[in-house]
Every structure is written in C-alpha cells, then in structure tokens.
Amino acid sequence: MQERKLLIQQLRGADAGQHVLRLDGPLLMSTMDELYGIVRADDSRLLIIDCTRVPLIDSAGIGTLIAAYVNRQNSGRKLALVGVNDRIRNSLKVAWVEQLFRFFDSVSAAERSFEN
C-alpha cells in the first residue's frame, strides 16, 4: 500500500501576524520534514495548524507538534490546533501532552480567540 503524502497549504490569517497551515494527510515520521521546516521558520504572532484533514498521527508527528509548541512558547508566540479528530486527540492524551495545546473547531474560532 502506497503511503499518502502530507500536503501543506500556507495561508494568511484574518489579521496581520496570523499564519495558517492547512494540512492534508497523515502526520508521520515519513511526512514530517517539510512541516517541521515551515514551523521552525514561521515568525508569526499566531500559528494555526488546521488538522481537519489529518487522519492519523504517530510519535514523530506528536514530536513535531511538541516542537512547534516549545518554539512558540520560547519566543512568546501562540499556537492553535484546529479540527483535531478523536483519534489524534487520544494519541495526544496517551502521550501526556494534550494539555499543552489549545484546540478549536474552526480556523475562524482560533483567530477570534487570539484577537488583541
């Protein structure tokens, strides 16, 4: 079975300083390199990662989300996760890292939550 790639669409947020990454595909060790690079290079005030079309995650995917959280925290910037399904949310719970993240049902809800 051929593994699905992770497609990443980069969008401007509703306000200046907001950046949205719309992901489509699994968050796996084999698909993490590009996402990790984008997250590390991003200097927006708020990074929103839209996981609505992400069917599953492995430990490398969790590690990338944790790295995004740490990177944002260390620089005083914010991170929001959107559309996380029950399977991924459970994986984050099992890894004891769910409490690190703020979850939203939509990109617009995340954007509104972080308005100045």
C-alpha positions as CSV (number, residue, x, y, z in Angstrom):
1,M,0.0,0.0,0.0
2,Q,1.4,3.4,-1.0
3,E,1.7,5.8,1.8
4,R,-0.1,9.1,1.5
5,K,1.9,12.3,1.5
6,L,1.3,15.3,3.7
7,L,0.2,18.3,1.7
8,I,0.7,21.7,3.4
9,Q,-1.2,24.8,2.3
10,Q,0.1,28.0,3.8
11,L,-2.5,30.8,4.2
12,R,-2.6,34.3,5.7
13,G,-4.7,34.6,8.8
14,A,-7.6,37.1,9.2
15,D,-5.3,39.5,10.9
16,A,-1.7,40.6,10.3
17,G,0.6,38.3,12.3
18,Q,-1.5,35.2,11.9
19,H,-0.4,32.3,9.7
20,V,-2.5,29.2,8.9
21,L,-1.1,25.8,7.9
22,R,-3.8,23.7,6.4
23,L,-2.6,20.0,6.5
24,D,-4.0,17.2,4.3
25,G,-2.6,13.8,5.0
26,P,-1.0,11.8,7.9
27,L,1.4,13.3,10.4
28,L,4.0,10.5,10.3
29,M,7.8,10.3,10.5
30,S,7.9,9.9,6.7
31,T,5.9,13.1,6.2
32,M,7.3,15.5,8.9
33,D,10.4,17.1,7.3
34,E,8.6,19.9,5.4
35,L,6.2,20.7,8.2
36,Y,9.0,20.9,10.7
37,G,10.9,23.3,8.5
38,I,7.9,25.5,8.0
39,V,7.1,25.6,11.7
40,R,10.7,26.4,12.7
41,A,10.9,29.3,10.1
42,D,7.5,30.8,10.9
43,D,7.7,34.1,12.8
44,S,4.0,34.9,13.0
45,R,2.4,36.0,16.3
46,L,-0.2,33.2,15.9
47,L,0.4,29.9,14.1
48,I,-2.8,28.0,13.4
49,I,-2.3,24.4,12.3
50,D,-5.5,23.1,10.7
51,C,-5.7,19.3,11.2
52,T,-9.2,18.8,9.8
53,R,-7.9,16.6,7.0
54,V,-5.3,14.7,9.1
55,P,-6.5,11.1,9.6
56,L,-3.7,9.9,11.9
57,I,-0.5,10.8,13.8
58,D,2.5,8.8,15.0
59,S,5.1,9.6,17.6
60,A,7.1,11.7,15.2
61,G,4.0,13.7,14.4
62,I,3.4,14.3,18.0
63,G,7.1,15.3,18.4
64,T,6.7,17.9,15.7
65,L,3.6,19.4,17.3
66,I,5.5,19.5,20.7
67,A,8.5,21.2,18.9
68,A,6.1,23.7,17.4
69,Y,4.6,24.4,20.9
70,V,8.1,24.8,22.5
71,N,9.3,27.0,19.7
72,R,6.3,29.3,20.1
73,Q,6.4,29.3,23.9
74,N,10.1,30.2,24.0
75,S,9.5,33.2,21.8
76,G,6.2,34.4,23.4
77,R,4.1,33.5,20.4
78,K,0.9,31.4,20.2
79,L,-0.1,28.1,18.6
80,A,-3.6,26.8,18.0
81,L,-4.7,23.4,16.7
82,V,-7.9,23.2,14.6
83,G,-10.1,20.3,13.7
84,V,-8.2,17.6,15.6
85,N,-10.1,14.3,15.4
86,D,-10.7,12.0,18.3
87,R,-8.0,9.5,17.1
88,I,-5.3,12.3,17.2
89,R,-6.7,13.8,20.4
90,N,-6.5,10.4,22.1
91,S,-2.9,10.0,20.9
92,L,-2.0,13.3,22.4
93,K,-3.7,12.2,25.7
94,V,-1.8,8.9,25.8
95,A,1.4,10.8,25.2
96,W,0.5,13.1,28.1
97,V,0.9,16.2,26.0
98,E,-2.7,17.2,25.2
99,Q,-2.7,19.9,27.9
100,L,0.0,21.8,26.0
101,F,-2.3,22.7,23.2
102,R,-5.3,24.9,22.6
103,F,-7.9,23.2,20.4
104,F,-10.6,24.9,18.2
105,D,-13.3,23.7,15.9
106,S,-12.5,26.2,13.1
107,V,-9.8,28.5,11.9
108,S,-12.1,31.5,12.5
109,A,-12.7,30.4,16.1
110,A,-8.9,30.2,16.7
111,E,-8.4,33.6,15.1
112,R,-11.1,35.2,17.2
113,S,-9.7,33.7,20.4
114,F,-6.4,35.4,19.9
115,E,-7.6,38.8,18.8
116,N,-6.0,41.8,20.5
